Structure formats: C-alpha cells, structure tokens
Amino acid sequence: MDQAIFLIQDRNRKVMSPEFRNITAIILAGGKNSRMGGIDKGMLPVKNVPMIAHIAKQLEPFFGEVIIGGRTDIYGFLGYRVIPDISEGMGPLMGIYSCLLASDTDLNFITACDIPDIRIGLVREMLRLSAESDIVIPMGAGNKYEPLHGVYRKSVIPAAAGLLEDKRLRTSDLFEQVKTMFIPFDGREWYHNINTPEDYSSYAKKADDPA
C-alpha cells in the first residue's frame, strides 16, 4: 500500500476510550529478516496495509498508547511514536529494553511485527495474571514459549540492562532473572509467526479469503 494513502487514512482514525488506558502496546520491528531474504516483514501487505499497521490497528482501540520499536525513518509514516534501539545489532532484548525505558506506563504488552493477528482475550488474560509477575508470556505445545507476545513490566529494566552489558542477548536469560509466568495457550486456529516467504504466502491466502 502506498504510504501517502495510508497517511491519509491514518489521519481519520477514530478516537476511542481504551480498555487498557494505563497500559502501552509495543510492536517490535526491524531486525535482519534473514529468513525472509532481507525483506522487512513488517512492511509486507496484509489486507492492503503494511503488516505492522495491521497489527497496530488491532491494538489501538484497546491501549492508551501504541509505540513502535524500530527506526524512525522506516516506521515514522505510521503516525505512532517510534523508539529506536539504544544500540543497534543486539537483537530483540535490546528492543524490549529500549522501548520499556521509553514507555510511560509500568505495564506493557509487547509483540512482534511478524505476528499479524492479535487475540485480545489472550492479552486480557495475561494482563490479569500480571499482578504478581514481571513477565507473562504464552506457552504452547512442547513447552514452546512466545517471548515476543507477552506482558512486561518496567521492573525488568535493571536485569535487561545487566544482560545487555554482559552481551547476553537471549531473551530467555531475562526470564531466569525476574519473576516470569508462563501460561498455556493453543493458537492453532489463529496464531501465525511469519518468518519465511512460505509462511507469508500461506498466511496471506488465509487473510485474503473472504470466507
């Protein structure tokens, strides 16, 4: 979709009273996209808009603010606040850390630009369970967890800073240092993580199917 056309539509967004007005939604973008052949996954079209815009439009009615973790020159056209990584080339953990520092709220829902569909019911449940946890993330079959589709508190910032300083860049290392809750979920009917051209082709056919 042409960015100029999207900007015109963006100006006409309806203002709604958000359910999670004191919670920020963060969409992490960028990265090397090596499995996608270097193509920016967030800019792939979904229902005639960039995938990252498709995600933001699902989140905006519910959250007090939506922010994008990525480069302003790439994602600024979306009309949301864009937070670049404090240091480049350090992966998702740096994106989480940078956005949490910039967020105005303690509680944050963080997702990735390659997870095109949101189920607010799951988000609502994670937020409900976050009262006594620093992180809440879903875990599917085979104990496979989804670190970039969960709830994070600002309380993880010191631990994340320490890991980054030590060049320990795995998000899973953060889970070991703070109180993390894993909740079971079954996303077979809706959850997609777009990593390859084949993933995108399969998802795009379903997304464009009017049935």
N, C-alpha and C positions, 0 to 999 in steps of 0.2 A: 504493500500500500504506500502511495506517495506520502512523504512526511508532511508536506504542506496541507494536504487534505486531512490528514489525521489531526493536525494542529487546529484546523477549523472546527472539527468535531469535538476536540478536547475542550475548546472554549465553551461549548454548550453542555458540559457535564452538569447533571442535576446535583444540587446540594441536598444531602440527606442527613438526618440525625443518626450518627453512627452508633451501633450497638456497643462497640468496644472503643469508646471515645478516648479513654485514657491508655490505650494500647497502640503501639506502632506496628505496621506491617512493613517488612523489609524484603525486597526482592534482590537477590544477589545475581549480578550479571558479569559478563566478561569471561576471563579465562582463556586458555589456549584453544579450546574446542578442537583438539587434535583428532578425536574420533569422528568428528563431523567434517574433517578435511579443512579445518581452519575457518569454516563458516560460523558466524555469530549465531548461536542457536536462538537467542532472544529476539533476533530480527526476522526469523522465519515466519512466514504468514500463517495465521490461524484465523479463520473466519474473517478474512480481509483486513486484519490488523496485525502488526508485529506480535509475536507470541508474548513478549514481555508486557505489551499493552493489554493483551487479552487477559493476562493474569492480574494486572493492576486493576482493570475494570471490575473483576470479580471481588477484589479486596476493598476497593474504595468505599462502597456503601456501608461497610461494617467497622472500619477503623478510623481513628482520629486523624492519622496521617499515614500515607504510603510513601516510603522513600526507596530509592534505587541505589544499590551498591555497585558502582562502576564508574566509567569515565564520563565526565560531563559532556565532552564533545560528541560522544556517541549517543548518549541517552537523554541529553537535556531537552530534546524536542518533545519528550513525553509530557512535560509540564509538571513533573514531580521533583522534589529535592533529590539531588544526586550526590552521593558520598563516594569519592574515590578512595582506593586503598591508601593507607598511610605509607606503605612501602609496596612496590609492585613485585609480582612474581613469587608471592608467598602463599598463594592458594586461598581456599575458602575460609580458613581460620582467620587470615588477615582481613578478609571481607567482613566476617562476623564481628571481629574486634573493632574495626573502623566504624562500622555502622552503629554498633552499640554505644560507642563513645559519642557519636553524633545524635543519637536518638534522645528525644525529650521525655521519654517515658521509661519507667523501670521495666515494664513487661513488654516483650516484643515477639511477634510471630515472624519467623524467618523462613523464607522459601527460596527456591532457585528459579532462574528464568527458563529452565528446561523441564519444569513440572507444570504443564499447561493448565491442568484442571484443579480447582480447589473445592473441597467439601467443607463448608463452614461448620457442619455438625462435628466433624473431627477436630477442627480448630477450637471450637467451643469447648469440647471435652478436654482438650489439652490445657486450655486456659483454666478450666475448672480445677484441674488437678495440679496446677502450678503453685498453689498457695504455700506449699512446704518444700518446693523444689527450685533449683536454679535453672534446670533444663528439663523439658518434657518433650520426648520425641517418639514417633510411632515405630513399632517393630512388627514386621510381617513374618511370613513363613520362613523357617530355617534360621530364626533369630537375626534376620536381616533388617537392620535399622536404617532409618532415613534421616540423617543428621541435618539435611537442608530442607526440612519440612517440619519444624518444631518451634517450641516456645523457649525463649531465652530471657533471663533476667540480666540486668546490668551487673549483678553481683559476680558474674563470671569474668568480668573485665580483668581483674588482677591476675587470675590464673591464666587467661589467654595471653596477657602481656608477657608473663614469665615463659610460657611455651614458645612464643614467637622470638623472644630474646635468645632462647636456647636453640633456636632453629628446629624445634619440634613442631612440625606443621600438620600433623594428623589431628583432625577434629576429635577422633576417638580418645586421644590423650587428654583432651579437655574434660570428657565425660568422667574420667577417672579422678579428677581433681576437685570436682564440685558435685553437689547432690543432683543426680540425674535420675529421672524416672522414665522407664520405657513402657509404653502402653501398646497392647496388641491392636492390630488393625488388619483388615482384609480389603485391599484396594483392587482386587481383580477386575471389578466392573468399571473402574474409573481412573485408577492411578496409572500415570504414564511418566516415565523419565526418559526424555529424548536425548540420546547420546550419539546415535549414528544416523546416516541417511535412511537406513531401513526402518529405524524406529520412527523417524519423522514421516516417511511415506505411509507407513501403517496407520499412524495416528491421524494424519491429515485426511485419509479416506474416511475414517470413522467420524471425524469432526465435521466434515462437509456433507455427511449423509443426512438428509432431512428426516429420515426415519429415526 
